[in-house]
Amino acid sequence: MSETSVADAKNRLPRLIHQAEHGEPIHITRHGKPVAVLLAEHEYTRLISGQMPQDDFLDFLQQWRSRMAAEGLEPLSEKEIDALRDKTPGPDFSWDE
């Protein structure tokens, strides 16, 4: 996501709107802190309507896996995931005071 200051956004608004129309959200900052986001209308409409980009999570997951496979990226195996998992014991909680 691109980032620009309020002052810079004022000077480059037509170009920023064009970027947003083409799917690139623009973070607008004041004194380095985010204050607004410029989005394409269709994206804003989707967000306020509560619609998910895909009908349900399973469809999304299947489409995502297909895209990753098409790019040559294979998902981690259960063994690889297990090797990455933090196996340190969590804190011991005692309900006694």
RONURO-776495 format. One line per field, with one value per residue: residue number from 1; x, y, z of N, C-alpha, C, CB in turn. Coordinates in Angstrom, 3 decimals, padded with zeros to 6 digits. Glycine has a CB too. Layout:
drenlo	(NUM:...)
n_c1	(X:...)
n_c2	(Y:...)
n_c3	(Z:...)
ca_c1	(X:...)
ca_c2	(Y:...)
ca_c3	(Z:...)
c_c1	(X:...)
c_c2	(Y:...)
c_c3	(Z:...)
cb_c1	(X:...)
cb_c2	(Y:...)
cb_c3	(Z:...)
//
This chain:
drenlo	(1:2:3:4:5:6:7:8:9:10:11:12:13:14:15:16:17:18:19:20:21:22:23:24:25:26:27:28:29:30:31:32:33:34:35:36:37:38:39:40:41:42:43:44:45:46:47:48:49:50:51:52:53:54:55:56:57:58:59:60:61:62:63:64:65:66:67:68:69:70:71:72:73:74:75:76:77:78:79:80:81:82:83:84:85:86:87:88:89:90:91:92:93:94:95:96:97)
n_c1	(000.848:000.577:001.912:001.324:001.723:-000.664:-000.322:001.170:-000.675:-002.669:-001.446:-001.090:-003.495:-005.148:-003.474:-003.196:-005.844:-006.199:-004.412:-005.709:-008.106:-007.163:-006.772:-004.892:-004.662:-004.293:-002.515:-002.971:-001.151:-000.574:001.839:003.348:001.610:-001.000:-004.029:-006.099:-007.512:-007.368:-009.518:-010.644:-013.925:-015.470:-014.214:-014.599:-017.404:-017.734:-016.540:-018.184:-020.558:-020.151:-019.490:-017.603:-014.622:-014.665:-017.156:-017.213:-015.071:-013.850:-013.944:-012.300:-009.876:-009.308:-008.987:-006.809:-004.817:-004.601:-003.610:-001.115:000.113:000.242:002.152:004.322:004.677:004.560:002.466:003.400:004.281:002.625:004.599:006.660:005.394:004.998:007.669:008.304:006.753:006.393:007.520:007.881:006.907:003.941:003.070:002.628:-000.405:-001.951:-004.817:-005.086:-004.832)
n_c2	(-001.162:002.173:005.190:008.498:011.969:014.344:016.891:016.279:014.614:016.429:017.881:015.941:014.707:013.861:011.861:010.053:009.233:007.888:005.752:004.477:003.747:001.721:-000.316:000.066:000.791:003.872:005.096:007.875:010.229:012.238:014.121:011.790:009.868:007.557:008.752:008.519:006.540:006.080:004.627:002.541:002.966:000.594:-001.140:000.109:-000.017:-002.790:-003.279:-001.829:-003.156:-005.555:-007.824:-010.672:-011.142:-013.626:-016.215:-018.026:-019.309:-021.758:-021.770:-019.533:-020.512:-022.704:-021.378:-019.757:-021.676:-022.782:-020.584:-020.275:-022.716:-022.428:-020.478:-021.873:-022.296:-024.358:-025.651:-025.922:-029.050:-031.140:-032.082:-030.196:-027.891:-028.626:-028.735:-026.045:-025.041:-023.498:-025.109:-024.683:-024.832:-023.246:-020.552:-021.429:-021.473:-020.680:-021.038:-020.618:-018.300)
n_c3	(000.000:-000.852:000.590:001.616:002.487:003.864:002.746:000.429:-000.825:-001.439:-003.448:-005.401:-006.028:-008.363:-009.550:-007.407:-007.076:-009.477:-009.066:-006.906:-008.162:-009.737:-007.982:-005.930:-002.705:-000.899:001.746:003.759:005.508:008.457:009.861:009.937:010.940:010.266:008.840:007.037:004.340:000.902:-001.302:-004.054:-005.417:-005.790:-004.016:-001.553:-001.421:-001.286:001.212:003.051:002.717:003.849:002.488:001.625:-000.345:-001.599:-001.871:000.291:002.915:002.215:-000.620:-001.073:000.031:-001.663:-004.128:-003.497:-002.966:-005.530:-006.974:-005.693:-006.316:-009.089:-009.236:-008.497:-005.816:-003.151:-000.538:002.955:004.436:006.916:008.614:008.218:009.156:011.827:012.647:012.696:014.715:017.905:020.657:023.301:026.708:027.871:030.183:033.650:035.005:037.973:039.876:042.469:045.120)
ca_c1	(000.000:001.336:001.707:001.639:001.279:-001.837:000.138:001.527:-001.915:-003.356:-000.765:-001.082:-004.767:-005.572:-002.642:-003.539:-007.158:-005.958:-003.811:-006.753:-009.029:-006.523:-006.642:-003.829:-005.087:-003.311:-002.559:-002.667:-000.638:-000.312:002.960:003.795:000.597:-002.098:-005.286:-007.148:-007.140:-008.061:-009.856:-011.545:-015.334:-015.952:-013.645:-015.317:-018.750:-017.611:-016.234:-019.324:-021.656:-019.811:-019.264:-016.256:-014.252:-015.109:-018.411:-016.950:-013.658:-013.358:-013.684:-011.115:-008.705:-009.028:-008.465:-005.481:-003.905:-004.390:-002.696:000.221:000.656:000.550:003.387:005.380:004.808:003.825:002.233:004.233:003.695:002.361:005.890:007.362:004.680:005.301:009.056:008.343:005.926:007.044:007.169:008.166:005.669:003.382:003.151:001.834:-001.387:-002.497:-006.010:-004.995:-004.223)
ca_c2	(000.000:003.415:006.122:009.880:012.943:015.129:017.955:015.673:014.121:017.604:018.263:014.845:013.998:013.105:010.669:009.115:008.665:006.922:004.561:003.805:003.130:000.516:-001.319:000.318:001.700:004.889:005.592:009.292:010.457:013.595:014.036:010.404:008.963:007.327:009.438:008.176:005.625:006.337:003.335:002.534:002.916:-000.793:-001.734:000.736:-000.597:-004.157:-003.237:-001.393:-004.111:-006.737:-008.980:-011.207:-011.239:-014.926:-016.587:-018.595:-019.535:-022.914:-021.305:-018.690:-021.362:-023.467:-020.448:-019.340:-022.808:-022.885:-019.493:-020.571:-023.818:-021.880:-019.705:-022.784:-022.309:-025.474:-025.463:-026.706:-030.308:-031.158:-032.271:-028.909:-026.992:-029.064:-028.368:-024.604:-024.701:-023.251:-026.217:-024.354:-024.852:-021.945:-020.256:-022.261:-020.641:-021.258:-020.310:-020.369:-016.995)
ca_c3	(000.000:-000.919:001.694:001.262:003.480:003.474:001.846:-000.852:-001.435:-001.988:-004.691:-006.382:-005.909:-009.555:-009.723:-006.333:-007.401:-010.553:-008.441:-006.134:-009.126:-010.252:-006.938:-004.963:-001.634:-000.542:003.126:003.865:006.862:008.943:010.806:009.976:011.497:009.326:009.161:006.066:003.260:-000.356:-001.917:-005.204:-005.016:-005.690:-002.803:-000.445:-001.416:-000.788:002.635:003.868:002.591:004.633:001.624:001.500:-001.753:-002.075:-001.229:001.606:003.178:001.464:-001.987:-001.004:000.261:-002.878:-005.140:-003.047:-003.201:-006.976:-007.368:-005.169:-007.114:-010.412:-009.093:-008.092:-004.357:-002.565:000.896:003.863:004.896:008.356:009.288:008.179:010.062:013.191:012.949:012.926:015.864:019.183:021.545:024.692:027.497:028.228:031.614:034.543:035.666:039.182:040.249:043.925:045.388)
c_c1	(000.897:000.990:002.123:001.122:000.048:-001.424:000.474:000.278:-002.684:-002.758:-000.861:-002.398:-005.192:-004.772:-002.971:-004.895:-007.007:-005.361:-004.880:-007.743:-008.479:-006.142:-005.541:-004.321:-003.947:-003.521:-002.167:-002.298:-000.533:000.729:003.385:002.791:-000.545:-003.371:-006.427:-006.596:-007.998:-008.240:-010.668:-012.981:-015.829:-015.416:-014.340:-016.715:-018.724:-017.391:-017.443:-020.508:-021.389:-019.553:-017.801:-015.912:-014.682:-016.369:-018.210:-015.470:-013.096:-013.057:-012.416:-009.850:-008.331:-008.446:-007.046:-004.460:-003.607:-003.429:-001.269:000.885:001.052:001.842:004.551:005.609:003.937:003.621:003.180:003.505:003.425:003.664:006.672:006.710:005.011:006.725:009.178:007.608:006.765:006.592:007.497:006.864:005.228:003.503:002.237:000.875:-001.925:-003.693:-006.050:-004.338:-003.436)
c_c2	(001.228:004.305:007.511:010.809:013.683:016.204:017.407:015.177:015.277:017.998:017.202:014.080:013.259:011.805:009.614:008.454:007.616:005.625:003.772:003.100:001.828:-000.467:-001.093:001.293:002.653:005.302:007.062:009.570:011.941:013.460:012.580:009.412:008.798:008.035:009.062:007.175:005.957:004.993:003.548:002.388:001.481:-001.473:-001.181:000.130:-002.017:-004.166:-002.847:-002.346:-005.384:-007.972:-009.395:-011.252:-012.566:-015.309:-017.196:-018.945:-020.693:-022.533:-020.458:-019.542:-022.156:-022.575:-020.010:-020.452:-022.969:-021.809:-019.785:-021.694:-023.324:-021.072:-020.564:-022.830:-023.421:-025.237:-026.334:-027.988:-030.210:-031.291:-030.955:-027.894:-027.335:-028.666:-026.876:-024.171:-024.484:-024.316:-025.920:-024.324:-023.426:-021.711:-021.163:-021.350:-021.376:-020.405:-020.053:-019.032:-017.031)
c_c3	(000.000:000.267:001.239:002.350:002.953:002.465:000.467:-001.577:-002.087:-003.340:-005.779:-006.428:-007.179:-009.755:-008.654:-006.582:-008.492:-009.983:-007.675:-007.052:-009.667:-009.152:-005.919:-003.899:-001.260:000.906:003.112:005.321:007.168:010.040:011.018:010.523:010.496:009.778:008.217:005.052:002.052:-001.057:-003.184:-004.698:-004.845:-004.434:-001.556:-000.312:-000.871:000.720:003.479:003.769:003.380:003.794:001.650:000.013:-002.370:-001.300:000.150:001.727:002.367:000.010:-002.034:-000.876:-000.990:-003.974:-004.785:-003.305:-004.694:-007.465:-006.909:-005.981:-008.505:-010.390:-008.625:-006.594:-003.792:-001.075:001.726:004.235:006.393:009.142:009.323:009.120:011.504:013.595:013.257:014.191:017.124:020.167:023.012:025.475:027.841:029.716:032.410:035.291:036.877:039.603:041.757:044.167:046.635)
cb_c1	(-000.967:001.062:002.506:001.030:002.419:-002.510:001.360:002.521:-002.803:-003.270:000.685:000.042:-005.836:-005.432:-001.142:-003.549:-008.150:-005.008:-002.648:-007.488:-009.314:-005.297:-006.431:-002.566:-005.548:-003.411:-001.609:-003.878:000.726:-001.632:002.576:005.010:000.058:-002.361:-005.076:-007.678:-007.318:-007.267:-010.639:-011.181:-016.198:-015.541:-012.123:-015.409:-019.348:-016.463:-015.104:-019.759:-021.892:-020.900:-019.701:-016.138:-012.756:-013.986:-019.161:-017.827:-013.444:-014.388:-014.885:-011.222:-008.968:-010.301:-009.387:-005.508:-004.511:-005.726:-003.173:000.139:-000.373:-000.603:003.176:006.641:004.411:004.570:000.770:004.591:004.631:001.402:006.720:007.385:003.158:005.124:009.976:007.758:004.898:006.724:007.892:008.906:005.864:001.919:002.797:002.737:-002.524:-001.418:-007.250:-004.201:-005.256)
cb_c2	(-000.004:004.150:005.686:010.255:013.945:015.777:018.663:014.514:013.412:018.791:018.553:013.883:014.965:013.982:011.046:009.839:009.774:007.529:004.967:004.808:004.083:000.887:-002.603:000.869:000.897:006.117:004.764:010.183:009.792:014.311:014.680:010.319:009.501:005.827:010.935:009.455:004.124:007.362:002.444:001.380:003.639:-001.596:-001.465:002.267:-000.587:-004.884:-002.272:000.000:-004.451:-007.024:-008.672:-012.629:-011.063:-016.008:-017.552:-019.844:-019.791:-024.061:-020.496:-017.712:-022.318:-024.149:-019.213:-018.969:-024.116:-022.777:-018.142:-020.965:-024.967:-021.006:-018.561:-022.407:-020.932:-026.805:-025.789:-025.892:-031.515:-032.310:-033.370:-028.356:-027.071:-030.587:-028.738:-023.891:-025.796:-021.824:-027.477:-022.997:-025.680:-021.841:-018.798:-023.073:-020.257:-021.340:-021.075:-021.495:-015.915)
cb_c3	(001.214:-002.242:002.959:-000.116:003.822:004.722:002.436:-000.643:-000.373:-001.001:-004.410:-006.069:-005.527:-010.797:-009.660:-004.980:-007.849:-011.626:-007.481:-005.241:-010.280:-011.042:-007.556:-005.666:-000.387:-001.483:004.068:003.394:007.036:009.469:012.158:010.772:012.858:009.171:009.122:005.341:003.685:-001.260:-000.927:-006.201:-006.044:-006.937:-002.731:-000.652:-002.831:-001.495:002.889:003.451:001.131:005.599:000.187:002.160:-001.908:-001.909:-002.098:001.850:004.646:001.512:-002.523:000.175:001.424:-003.381:-005.272:-001.544:-002.637:-007.723:-006.777:-003.673:-007.226:-010.908:-008.123:-008.766:-003.742:-002.804:001.247:005.133:004.580:008.714:008.575:006.743:009.827:013.313:011.774:011.744:016.107:019.716:021.105:024.805:028.792:027.794:031.881:035.533:034.706:040.315:039.808:044.646:045.477)
//
